[in-house]
Amino acid sequence: MDHQEYIVEVVLENKPQARDPVGTTIQKDLLAKKGYNMVSNVRSGQYLRINISAANENEAKKMVNKMCNDLRIFNPVTQNLTILKVIQKN
């Protein structure tokens, strides 16, 4: 079976009910120091870009999702994992 190289872009972010000290600090700085009072909320997260060999785009997504869960790359109790996109490398 032929495999292609894919780039899978993943975002890990804290769930709305989870504390986010980084996001809170950024929001406070924006409001207090810079006068950006139109900002009502800031949430921080992590961005991952994973290169993976797979038979197709769907398999690449499934493998990355499984990998992130199996290796505890994120905490499903406090974080959400979102696969933004899958790009086939040429």
Backbone as CSV, one residue per row, in Angstrom:
resi,resn,N_x,N_y,N_z,CA_x,CA_y,CA_z,C_x,C_y,C_z
1,MET,0.849,-1.184,0.000,0.000,0.000,0.000,0.892,1.244,0.000
2,ASP,0.629,2.170,-0.901,1.396,3.406,-0.975,0.981,4.361,0.135
3,HIS,1.971,4.998,0.692,1.721,6.005,1.712,2.202,7.358,1.200
4,GLN,1.507,8.394,1.625,1.868,9.761,1.309,2.325,10.440,2.585
5,GLU,3.058,11.515,2.411,3.481,12.327,3.557,2.442,13.438,3.761
6,TYR,1.988,13.576,5.005,1.010,14.598,5.364,1.544,15.469,6.492
7,ILE,1.072,16.689,6.524,1.313,17.584,7.654,-0.041,17.777,8.329
8,VAL,-0.093,17.434,9.618,-1.342,17.566,10.370,-1.153,18.697,11.381
9,GLU,-2.011,19.711,11.294,-1.948,20.852,12.201,-2.980,20.672,13.310
10,VAL,-2.491,20.748,14.554,-3.311,20.464,15.731,-3.248,21.645,16.695
11,VAL,-4.384,21.968,17.304,-4.427,22.980,18.360,-4.922,22.314,19.637
12,LEU,-4.199,22.550,20.723,-4.603,22.101,22.055,-4.947,23.350,22.841
13,GLU,-6.152,23.388,23.397,-6.536,24.555,24.185,-7.290,24.109,25.426
14,ASN,-7.186,24.920,26.465,-7.894,24.625,27.699,-9.389,24.708,27.469
15,LYS,-10.133,23.814,28.112,-11.588,23.867,28.044,-12.062,25.147,28.726
16,PRO,-13.242,25.649,28.343,-13.735,26.916,28.909,-13.778,26.943,30.438
17,GLN,-14.093,25.816,31.071,-14.189,25.789,32.525,-12.827,25.631,33.211
18,ALA,-11.777,25.325,32.456,-10.439,25.145,33.034,-9.745,26.493,33.203
19,ARG,-8.961,26.595,34.256,-8.178,27.817,34.466,-7.188,27.999,33.327
20,ASP,-6.916,29.241,32.991,-5.950,29.561,31.936,-5.141,30.772,32.386
21,PRO,-4.129,30.554,33.253,-3.363,31.681,33.778,-2.638,32.486,32.702
22,VAL,-2.183,31.840,31.636,-1.501,32.561,30.556,-2.485,33.487,29.851
23,GLY,-3.647,32.971,29.498,-4.665,33.788,28.849,-5.124,34.941,29.730
24,THR,-5.288,34.670,31.028,-5.711,35.708,31.974,-4.672,36.819,32.065
25,THR,-3.406,36.452,32.117,-2.326,37.440,32.190,-2.285,38.303,30.932
26,ILE,-2.426,37.676,29.785,-2.425,38.430,28.523,-3.604,39.399,28.489
27,GLN,-4.779,38.924,28.894,-5.959,39.792,28.896,-5.771,40.970,29.844
28,LYS,-5.250,40.710,31.036,-5.011,41.795,31.995,-4.037,42.821,31.434
29,ASP,-2.975,42.344,30.782,-2.001,43.258,30.178,-2.646,44.109,29.087
30,LEU,-3.463,43.471,28.254,-4.135,44.219,27.187,-5.049,45.299,27.752
31,LEU,-5.787,44.956,28.795,-6.739,45.905,29.375,-6.036,47.008,30.158
32,ALA,-5.063,46.634,30.988,-4.448,47.601,31.899,-3.362,48.443,31.247
33,LYS,-2.492,47.797,30.493,-1.311,48.493,29.992,-1.495,49.097,28.614
34,LYS,-2.337,48.534,27.810,-2.442,48.979,26.421,-3.774,49.631,26.095
35,GLY,-4.739,49.525,27.000,-6.024,50.163,26.757,-6.915,49.439,25.775
36,TYR,-6.724,48.158,25.595,-7.579,47.394,24.684,-8.802,46.883,25.442
37,ASN,-9.660,47.803,25.839,-10.803,47.427,26.660,-11.901,46.701,25.878
38,MET,-11.729,46.573,24.565,-12.702,45.829,23.778,-12.475,44.320,23.866
39,VAL,-11.354,43.888,24.464,-11.051,42.459,24.607,-11.808,41.918,25.806
40,SER,-12.667,40.928,25.576,-13.478,40.386,26.662,-12.948,39.059,27.197
41,ASN,-12.078,38.373,26.423,-11.545,37.097,26.889,-10.337,36.714,26.045
42,VAL,-9.353,36.072,26.681,-8.187,35.529,25.977,-7.959,34.126,26.506
43,ARG,-7.820,33.166,25.604,-7.507,31.794,25.982,-6.217,31.417,25.269
44,SER,-5.326,30.760,25.979,-4.065,30.340,25.376,-4.157,28.873,24.967
45,GLY,-3.200,28.442,24.180,-3.174,27.057,23.738,-1.818,26.706,23.151
46,GLN,-1.759,25.525,22.567,-0.542,25.057,21.911,-0.874,24.682,20.468
47,TYR,0.078,24.910,19.603,-0.058,24.549,18.196,0.984,23.492,17.888
48,LEU,0.554,22.383,17.287,1.472,21.320,16.884,1.368,21.127,15.384
49,ARG,2.494,20.885,14.748,2.539,20.588,13.315,3.275,19.259,13.199
50,ILE,2.551,18.213,12.850,3.092,16.850,12.853,3.177,16.328,11.424
51,ASN,4.378,15.918,11.012,4.568,15.268,9.718,4.393,13.768,9.923
52,ILE,3.554,13.152,9.081,3.239,11.739,9.262,3.013,11.075,7.911
53,SER,3.389,9.825,7.813,3.165,9.040,6.609,1.892,8.220,6.799
54,ALA,0.961,8.319,5.839,-0.317,7.610,5.950,-0.862,7.292,4.564
55,ALA,-1.807,6.367,4.522,-2.413,5.954,3.254,-3.289,7.055,2.665
56,ASN,-3.933,7.849,3.563,-4.808,8.919,3.096,-4.989,9.944,4.211
57,GLU,-5.699,11.023,3.886,-5.894,12.121,4.831,-6.640,11.668,6.087
58,ASN,-7.670,10.866,5.906,-8.463,10.398,7.037,-7.614,9.548,7.993
59,GLU,-6.779,8.676,7.429,-5.900,7.851,8.260,-4.895,8.722,9.015
60,ALA,-4.382,9.754,8.354,-3.437,10.670,9.006,-4.095,11.329,10.214
61,LYS,-5.342,11.799,10.067,-6.080,12.416,11.170,-6.270,11.431,12.318
62,LYS,-6.710,10.221,11.979,-6.967,9.202,13.001,-5.687,8.855,13.762
63,MET,-4.576,8.711,13.037,-3.310,8.346,13.681,-2.841,9.450,14.622
64,VAL,-2.955,10.704,14.205,-2.527,11.814,15.060,-3.426,11.910,16.290
65,ASN,-4.723,11.753,16.112,-5.645,11.789,17.243,-5.310,10.672,18.240
66,LYS,-5.089,9.463,17.740,-4.739,8.325,18.599,-3.413,8.568,19.314
67,MET,-2.451,9.073,18.575,-1.126,9.375,19.124,-1.234,10.366,20.288
68,CYS,-1.981,11.429,20.074,-2.131,12.461,21.104,-2.814,11.910,22.347
69,ASN,-3.790,11.022,22.154,-4.476,10.412,23.292,-3.606,9.365,23.986
70,ASP,-3.005,8.460,23.205,-2.195,7.380,23.780,-0.983,7.904,24.547
71,LEU,-0.333,8.924,24.003,0.890,9.450,24.619,0.609,10.561,25.615
72,ARG,-0.681,10.859,25.827,-1.080,11.905,26.776,-0.414,13.235,26.446
73,ILE,-0.364,13.548,25.145,0.181,14.829,24.700,-0.695,15.964,25.206
74,PHE,-1.957,15.647,25.464,-2.864,16.627,26.044,-3.696,15.936,27.111
75,ASN,-4.323,16.725,27.954,-5.161,16.190,29.024,-6.625,16.356,28.607
76,PRO,-7.298,15.256,28.240,-8.677,15.365,27.761,-9.672,15.875,28.814
77,VAL,-9.283,15.853,30.077,-10.162,16.360,31.131,-10.195,17.885,31.106
78,THR,-9.046,18.506,30.838,-8.956,19.968,30.903,-8.720,20.642,29.553
79,GLN,-8.402,19.860,28.508,-8.075,20.446,27.212,-8.900,19.843,26.079
80,ASN,-9.074,20.624,25.035,-9.680,20.150,23.789,-8.584,20.021,22.742
81,LEU,-8.691,18.997,21.911,-7.789,18.801,20.788,-8.595,19.048,19.516
82,THR,-8.089,19.913,18.660,-8.739,20.205,17.403,-7.727,20.015,16.267
83,ILE,-8.069,19.200,15.300,-7.227,19.066,14.111,-7.687,20.144,13.142
84,LEU,-6.814,21.131,12.929,-7.162,22.256,12.064,-7.236,21.859,10.609
85,LYS,-6.181,21.209,10.144,-6.155,20.799,8.739,-5.085,19.757,8.514
86,VAL,-5.235,19.069,7.391,-4.268,18.077,6.951,-3.822,18.494,5.565
87,ILE,-2.511,18.604,5.396,-1.937,19.050,4.127,-1.116,17.899,3.546
88,GLN,-1.373,17.539,2.310,-0.577,16.510,1.662,0.678,17.147,1.106
89,LYS,1.831,16.601,1.501,3.093,17.108,0.971,3.338,16.525,-0.398
90,ASN,3.937,17.309,-1.270,4.266,16.836,-2.621,5.714,16.492,-2.735
